[in-house]
C-alpha cells in the first residue's frame, strides 16, 4: 500500500519559514504527479504545488514567489519550502500522489486537481500568527 507521512508543521510567526517533508513508501509507479494541498475546515482543498516524475514543478499563483516544491528521490521524500508565511497560510497541509497518472492537470491545478492525487497523507498543521 502507498503511504505518505508528512512532518515539519508547527507554529511560526508571520514572516517566518517552514519546510514540510513527506516520506512516500510503497509507491510503485515510475510516472507520477505528486504535490501539496492545504485545507482549512469549512473551505475547499487548495492546491499549492506539484512535481512530476520528470522533475517539472508548478506552483499555484496564490503562493507563487513564497512556496517551492522539491523532492529527494534517494530518500523518497517530497518537500514544501514555505517562506514569508502569513496568517492566512494557517491550515492543515497534505502531500498527495497520483496513481501513476500524469497529465496537464498536474501543472494547471484545475478544480478537480486533488481528485487526481488520491493517495493522501494525514497532514501536518501549520499555524502562523
N, C-alpha and C positions, 0 to 999 in steps of 0.2 A: 504494500500500500504506500501511496505517496504521503509523506508527512512534511509539513512546513512549520517550523518553530521560530517565532520572532523573539527578539530581545532588543534591549537598548533604549526602551522608552523610559520616561520619568518626568520629573518636574523641572522646569527650566524657566529662567526669566526671559522676558521679551528681549530680542536681540541675540540670544544665545544660539548654540548649535547642538545638534544631536546626530549620532549615526545609528540608525537602526540596522539590525542584522536579521537574516532569515536563513536558517540552515535547512536545506532541502535533502530529503532522503527518500529512497525508493522510487526515484524518478527515472524512467527507462527510455524516454524519448530523446532522440538526437535533434529534432526540430521542435522548437517551442517558443512561446511568448511567456515571459514572467514579468511581474510588476508589483506595484504597491497601490493600495487604495486606502481611504480613510472613511470613517463613518462616525457621525455624531447621532446619538439617539434621537429618533424622530425625523432625521434627514436622510436623503438619498446617499448611497455609496458614491464617493467621489474618486475617480481615477487620478493618480498622481504622476506615475512614471512607469515606463516599460522598457524591457530589453529583450532582444530575441537571440536565437541560437547563433546568429552571425555577429552578435555584439552591437547591433544597431540599437540606439537608445532614443527614447522620446519622452518629453516632459510636458505635462499639461500646462496650458497657459496660466492657470491660476497660481502656479508655484514656480513658473519658469524664472530662472535667474537666482533662485534661492535653494531649490532642491535638485539633486542629481542622483542618478542610479548607477550602480556598478555591480560587477559580480566577480567572484573568485572561483573559477572552475575547480581548482585543486581542492578547495575547501567546501565545494558545493554550497556556497554561501552567496546570498543576494544582499546588497546593501542599499540603504536610502540615506543619503547625506543631506541634512537639513540645516540651513544657515539662516541667520536673521529671522529667527522664529517670532511669530506674532501670536497674540492671544487667540485669534481666530483659527490658528493651527491646532488648537486643542481638540483631540479626537482619539478614537481607537484606530490604530494603524495595522493594516493586514498586508501580508505578502500573499501572492497568488500565482498560480501556474496553469497554463493550458494543458489539455490532454494530448499534446503532440500536434495541435493545430497552430497554424501561423498564417496571418493574412494582414491586409491593410488595417483591419480593426485594431491590431496590436499597437499601431502608432497613432491612429486618428481618434482614439477614445470616443467611440460612438456611445449612445445612451446605454446600449446593452453590453458595454465592454466587459463588465465584471462577469457577465454570464458566460463569456468565452473562457475565462480563467476560473474554472470551477473547483480547483484544488486550493483551498484557503488554509491559512494558519489561524490560530486562536486570537492573535492580535496582541499588540503591546500599546499601552496607554501613554499618550503624550499630553502633558498639561503645561501650558505656557501662561505665565502670569506677569 
